[in-house]
Amino acid sequence: MSFPRKIYEFLKKGSEAYGKWDYEVSMNIIRNPKRLLIIIFILLLILLIMFIRGEL
C-alpha cells in the first residue's frame, strides 16, 4: 500500500471514530433529561438576549 493510501486510511478511520463518539455524546445528552433541560435553558437565554438587543 502506498504512503498516500495509508494516510487516507488513517484519516478515514479517525473520522469514523470521531463520528461514532460525537453521535454517542449527542444521544447521551438527549436521553438524559437533566442535560437536555440545561441545553434548552441555555438556548432560551441566548434567544432572550438576542430579542432584548433587537437582533432577532
Buried (B, 14 or more C-beta within 10 A) or exposed (E): EEEEEEEEEEEEEEEEEEEEEEEEEEEEEEEEEEEEEEEEEEEEEEEEEEEEEEEE
